[in-house]
Amino acid sequence: MFSKLTRKWFILPLAIMAVASVLFAGCTSSQPTTSSPSPMTGLSLSGTIEIDGSSTVYPITEAVAEEFRKLHPQIRINVGISGTGGGFKRFVVGETQISDASRPIKDSEKEQAAKNKIEWIEMPVAYDGLSVMVNPQNTWVTSMTVAELKKIWEPNSTIKRWNQIRSEWPDQPINLYGPGTDSGTFDYFTETINGKEDASRPDYTASEDDNVLVQGIAGDRNALGYFGYAYYVENKDKLKLVAIDSGSGPVLPSEQTINDGTYKPLSRLIFIYANKAALTRPEVKEFVRFYMTEGPKLVSEVGYVQLPARFYTENLAKIQ
């Protein structure tokens, strides 16, 4: 199952993780068992909802926003992708009502929120399998160990060519692509692989926008990079997944291996955070309610893995 570090990021009771693979049996089993009528049904809602943060969570939030706009066309929803850290910078000063996050909020961010009298609610929305990718023209890499990833990405790494990792690999340069330092995916990967958050070599092509990383890897035969699983699902014809060996053999990320924990140590929870005061606004509260009732099916559609139904039910209880 999940490593000690991964459990820390998941913030899940061990018993829930033990049954995750059973809950995977069907998409519908992960959706809330009931979908109560909206208290706003029949009412005309308007206003603007500002959302920013993780590009990993963006596909879910944007899909939910698109469906929500169909029901409430008078509501304007702006969804940004400044990265988890960038999103929290705006959230803790009250500039946004919702923040997308691919990691839990940090203590320093909590302190800033408290200083600005911003109270918040954390809501997990999906499982992600942080994915390592190469260009489809790369014929030599099918899997890598956690130790090899560390050797490449750790601070002061001297790895510049493929044959420095395995002698049978070609004497060709490695061109690295990854999230920028404001990204929660960067935080998660560096702590999980390098053993310390933010500990990474700096000489790589960085962006908080995963679509930029997709384009970079897709156009570079010698590329190696990492980002959220949904961006691979959306671009399967442009990218090649690398199986990760954490000691029990190589495992590719998939809906099943992410859900049952066999894809480790790069499986994780992803979140949204809501400003408590903003939830007194009917359009914000209704959007979050819609996210937790209609969002789960969209999680699967965009390429992530639904949580057990109880998570969405608990999230709904939090906003009441």
C-alpha positions as CSV (number, residue, x, y, z in Angstrom):
1,M,0.0,0.0,0.0
2,F,1.1,3.6,0.5
3,S,4.4,4.6,2.0
4,K,4.6,6.5,5.3
5,L,5.2,9.8,3.4
6,T,2.3,9.2,1.1
7,R,0.0,8.5,4.0
8,K,1.1,11.8,5.5
9,W,0.0,13.6,2.3
10,F,-3.2,11.7,2.0
11,I,-4.3,12.4,5.5
12,L,-6.5,9.3,5.3
13,P,-7.5,6.8,8.0
14,L,-5.7,3.6,7.3
15,A,-8.9,1.6,7.1
16,I,-10.2,3.7,4.2
17,M,-7.0,3.1,2.3
18,A,-7.3,-0.6,2.9
19,V,-10.7,-0.8,1.1
20,A,-9.8,1.6,-1.7
21,S,-9.3,-1.2,-4.2
22,V,-12.7,-2.6,-3.5
23,L,-14.3,0.7,-4.0
24,F,-12.7,0.9,-7.4
25,A,-15.1,-1.8,-8.7
26,G,-17.1,0.8,-10.6
27,C,-17.2,4.5,-11.1
28,T,-20.7,4.8,-9.8
29,S,-19.7,3.2,-6.5
30,S,-17.4,6.2,-5.8
31,Q,-20.2,8.8,-6.3
32,P,-22.3,10.1,-3.5
33,T,-25.1,7.6,-2.9
34,T,-27.7,10.4,-2.9
35,S,-27.9,13.7,-4.7
36,S,-30.1,16.0,-2.6
37,P,-32.0,18.7,-4.5
38,S,-30.2,22.0,-4.5
39,P,-31.6,24.6,-2.0
40,M,-31.1,27.1,-4.8
41,T,-33.2,25.2,-7.3
42,G,-35.5,27.7,-9.2
43,L,-33.5,30.7,-8.0
44,S,-31.6,33.0,-10.3
45,L,-28.0,33.2,-9.1
46,S,-25.5,35.8,-10.2
47,G,-22.1,37.2,-9.3
48,T,-18.4,36.3,-9.8
49,I,-16.4,33.5,-8.3
50,E,-12.7,33.8,-8.3
51,I,-10.7,30.5,-8.3
52,D,-6.9,30.1,-8.7
53,G,-4.2,27.6,-7.9
54,S,-3.1,24.1,-9.0
55,S,-2.9,23.3,-12.7
56,T,-3.3,19.7,-11.6
57,V,-6.7,20.3,-10.1
58,Y,-7.6,22.8,-12.9
59,P,-9.2,20.2,-15.3
60,I,-11.7,19.1,-12.6
61,T,-12.6,22.6,-11.5
62,E,-12.9,23.9,-15.0
63,A,-15.1,21.0,-16.0
64,V,-17.3,21.6,-12.9
65,A,-17.4,25.3,-13.7
66,E,-18.5,24.7,-17.3
67,E,-21.4,22.5,-16.2
68,F,-22.4,24.9,-13.5
69,R,-22.5,27.8,-15.9
70,K,-25.0,25.9,-18.0
71,L,-27.4,26.0,-15.0
72,H,-26.5,29.5,-13.9
73,P,-25.4,31.5,-16.9
74,Q,-25.4,34.8,-14.9
75,I,-22.5,33.6,-12.8
76,R,-19.0,34.4,-13.9
77,I,-16.4,31.9,-12.8
78,N,-12.7,32.7,-13.3
79,V,-10.4,29.7,-12.9
80,G,-6.6,30.5,-12.9
81,I,-3.6,28.2,-12.9
82,S,-0.9,30.1,-11.0
83,G,0.2,26.9,-9.1
84,T,-0.8,25.7,-5.7
85,G,1.5,28.1,-3.9
86,G,0.5,31.0,-6.2
87,G,-3.2,30.2,-5.6
88,F,-2.7,30.2,-1.8
89,K,-0.9,33.5,-1.9
90,R,-4.1,35.0,-3.3
91,F,-6.4,32.9,-1.2
92,V,-4.9,33.8,2.2
93,V,-5.4,37.6,1.5
94,G,-9.0,37.1,0.4
95,E,-8.5,37.7,-3.3
96,T,-10.1,34.3,-4.3
97,Q,-13.0,32.4,-2.8
98,I,-11.7,28.9,-3.8
99,S,-8.2,27.7,-4.1
100,D,-7.2,24.6,-6.1
101,A,-4.4,22.6,-4.4
102,S,-2.4,19.5,-5.2
103,R,-1.0,19.4,-1.7
104,P,-2.3,20.4,1.8
105,I,-2.0,23.9,2.9
106,K,1.4,24.7,4.6
107,D,1.7,26.1,8.2
108,S,3.2,29.3,6.8
109,E,0.1,29.7,4.6
110,K,-2.2,28.9,7.5
111,E,-0.5,31.7,9.5
112,Q,-1.0,34.2,6.7
113,A,-4.6,33.3,6.5
114,A,-5.1,33.7,10.2
115,K,-3.3,37.0,10.1
116,N,-5.8,38.2,7.5
117,K,-8.7,36.7,9.3
118,I,-9.4,34.2,6.5
119,E,-11.0,31.0,7.7
120,W,-11.1,28.1,5.3
121,I,-12.4,24.6,4.7
122,E,-10.3,21.8,3.1
123,M,-12.0,19.4,0.8
124,P,-10.3,16.5,-1.0
125,V,-11.8,16.0,-4.4
126,A,-9.8,13.2,-6.2
127,Y,-6.8,10.9,-6.3
128,D,-4.0,11.7,-8.7
129,G,-1.0,9.6,-9.7
130,L,1.9,12.0,-10.3
131,S,3.2,10.7,-13.6
132,V,6.8,10.5,-15.1
133,M,6.9,10.8,-18.8
134,V,9.3,10.7,-21.8
135,N,8.8,11.4,-25.5
136,P,7.2,8.6,-27.5
137,Q,10.4,8.4,-29.7
138,N,12.3,7.4,-26.6
139,T,12.7,3.6,-27.2
140,W,15.0,2.8,-24.3
141,V,13.2,3.9,-21.1
142,T,10.2,1.8,-20.0
143,S,10.7,2.1,-16.2
144,M,12.8,3.8,-13.6
145,T,13.5,3.2,-9.9
146,V,12.8,5.8,-7.2
147,A,16.6,5.9,-6.6
148,E,17.2,6.7,-10.3
149,L,14.7,9.5,-10.2
150,K,16.5,10.9,-7.1
151,K,19.8,10.6,-8.8
152,I,18.5,12.8,-11.7
153,W,16.5,15.4,-9.7
154,E,18.3,15.9,-6.5
155,P,20.1,19.2,-5.8
156,N,23.6,19.3,-7.3
157,S,22.9,16.3,-9.5
158,T,25.6,15.8,-12.2
159,I,23.4,13.6,-14.4
160,K,23.4,15.2,-17.9
161,R,23.1,12.1,-20.2
162,W,21.0,9.0,-20.3
163,N,24.0,6.6,-20.1
164,Q,24.9,8.1,-16.7
165,I,21.8,6.4,-15.3
166,R,22.1,3.1,-17.0
167,S,25.1,2.2,-19.2
168,E,23.0,0.5,-21.8
169,W,21.0,3.7,-22.4
170,P,22.3,6.0,-25.2
171,D,25.0,8.6,-24.8
172,Q,22.4,11.4,-25.4
173,P,21.5,14.5,-23.3
174,I,18.6,14.4,-20.9
175,N,16.4,17.4,-21.1
176,L,14.3,17.9,-18.0
177,Y,10.8,19.4,-17.7
178,G,8.8,19.9,-14.5
179,P,6.5,22.1,-12.4
180,G,7.7,25.5,-11.1
181,T,8.4,26.1,-7.5
182,D,4.9,27.5,-6.9
183,S,3.5,24.2,-7.8
184,G,2.1,21.7,-5.3
185,T,3.3,18.9,-7.6
186,F,6.8,20.3,-7.3
187,D,6.5,20.2,-3.5
188,Y,5.1,16.7,-3.5
189,F,7.6,15.3,-5.9
190,T,10.7,16.8,-4.2
191,E,9.7,15.6,-0.8
192,T,8.7,12.2,-2.0
193,I,11.7,11.5,-4.3
194,N,14.4,13.7,-2.9
195,G,13.5,13.5,0.8
196,K,13.0,17.2,1.3
197,E,10.4,19.6,0.0
198,D,11.7,22.2,-2.5
199,A,15.0,20.2,-2.8
200,S,15.6,20.0,-6.5
201,R,18.2,20.8,-9.2
202,P,17.3,24.1,-10.8
203,D,18.5,23.4,-14.4
204,Y,15.3,22.3,-16.0
205,T,12.4,23.8,-18.0
206,A,9.9,24.8,-15.4
207,S,6.2,25.9,-15.7
208,E,3.2,26.0,-13.4
209,D,1.1,25.3,-16.5
210,D,1.2,21.6,-17.2
211,N,0.1,22.2,-20.8
212,V,3.5,23.9,-21.4
213,L,5.3,20.8,-20.0
214,V,3.2,18.5,-22.3
215,Q,4.2,20.5,-25.3
216,G,7.9,20.5,-24.2
217,I,8.1,16.8,-23.8
218,A,6.0,16.1,-26.9
219,G,8.5,18.0,-29.0
220,D,11.8,16.7,-27.5
221,R,13.1,13.2,-28.1
222,N,15.4,13.4,-25.1
223,A,12.8,14.8,-22.7
224,L,12.0,13.5,-19.2
225,G,9.4,15.2,-17.0
226,Y,6.6,14.8,-14.5
227,F,3.1,16.2,-13.8
228,G,-0.5,15.1,-13.0
229,Y,-2.0,12.0,-14.5
230,A,-4.9,13.7,-16.2
231,Y,-2.6,15.6,-18.5
232,Y,-1.2,12.3,-19.7
233,V,-4.7,10.9,-20.2
234,E,-5.5,14.0,-22.3
235,N,-2.3,13.7,-24.4
236,K,-1.7,9.9,-24.7
237,D,-0.7,10.2,-28.3
238,K,2.1,12.8,-27.5
239,L,3.6,11.2,-24.3
240,K,5.0,7.9,-23.0
241,L,4.5,6.9,-19.4
242,V,7.4,5.6,-17.4
243,A,6.7,2.8,-14.9
244,I,8.0,3.5,-11.4
245,D,9.7,0.8,-9.3
246,S,9.6,1.5,-5.6
247,G,11.0,-1.9,-4.7
248,S,8.2,-4.2,-5.7
249,G,8.7,-4.0,-9.5
250,P,7.7,-1.4,-12.1
251,V,4.1,-0.1,-11.9
252,L,2.5,2.2,-14.4
253,P,-0.1,4.8,-13.1
254,S,-3.6,3.9,-14.1
255,E,-7.1,4.4,-12.6
256,Q,-6.7,1.0,-10.8
257,T,-3.1,1.3,-9.6
258,I,-3.7,4.9,-8.3
259,N,-6.8,3.8,-6.5
260,D,-5.5,0.7,-4.9
261,G,-2.2,2.2,-3.9
262,T,0.1,-0.1,-5.9
263,Y,1.4,2.9,-7.9
264,K,3.7,4.3,-5.2
265,P,5.0,6.5,-3.9
266,L,3.5,9.0,-6.3
267,S,-0.2,8.6,-5.6
268,R,-1.8,11.4,-3.7
269,L,-5.0,13.3,-2.8
270,I,-5.8,16.6,-4.5
271,F,-8.0,19.3,-2.9
272,I,-10.0,22.5,-3.1
273,Y,-10.1,25.0,-0.3
274,A,-13.1,27.3,0.3
275,N,-13.2,30.6,2.1
276,K,-15.7,30.2,4.9
277,A,-16.9,33.8,4.7
278,A,-17.4,33.4,0.9
279,L,-19.7,30.4,1.6
280,T,-22.3,32.8,2.9
281,R,-22.7,34.0,-0.7
282,P,-25.4,31.8,-2.3
283,E,-23.6,31.5,-5.6
284,V,-20.3,30.3,-3.9
285,K,-22.1,27.8,-1.6
286,E,-24.1,26.4,-4.5
287,F,-21.0,26.0,-6.7
288,V,-19.3,24.0,-3.9
289,R,-22.4,21.9,-3.4
290,F,-22.5,21.3,-7.1
291,Y,-18.8,20.4,-7.1
292,M,-19.4,17.7,-4.5
293,T,-22.6,16.2,-6.0
294,E,-22.0,16.5,-9.8
295,G,-18.2,16.8,-9.7
296,P,-17.3,13.1,-8.9
297,K,-18.4,11.9,-12.4
298,L,-16.3,14.7,-14.0
299,V,-13.3,13.6,-12.0
300,S,-13.2,10.4,-14.0
301,E,-14.0,12.1,-17.3
302,V,-11.0,14.4,-17.0
303,G,-8.6,11.5,-16.1
304,Y,-8.4,11.4,-12.3
305,V,-9.7,8.9,-9.8
306,Q,-12.9,9.4,-7.8
307,L,-12.7,9.2,-4.0
308,P,-15.0,6.9,-2.0
309,A,-18.5,8.5,-1.7
310,R,-18.1,9.3,2.0
311,F,-15.5,12.0,1.2
312,Y,-17.9,14.0,-0.9
313,T,-20.7,13.5,1.6
314,E,-18.3,14.8,4.4
315,N,-17.4,17.8,2.2
316,L,-21.0,18.6,1.8
317,A,-21.5,18.5,5.6
318,K,-18.6,20.9,6.1
319,I,-20.2,23.6,4.1
320,Q,-23.6,23.5,5.8
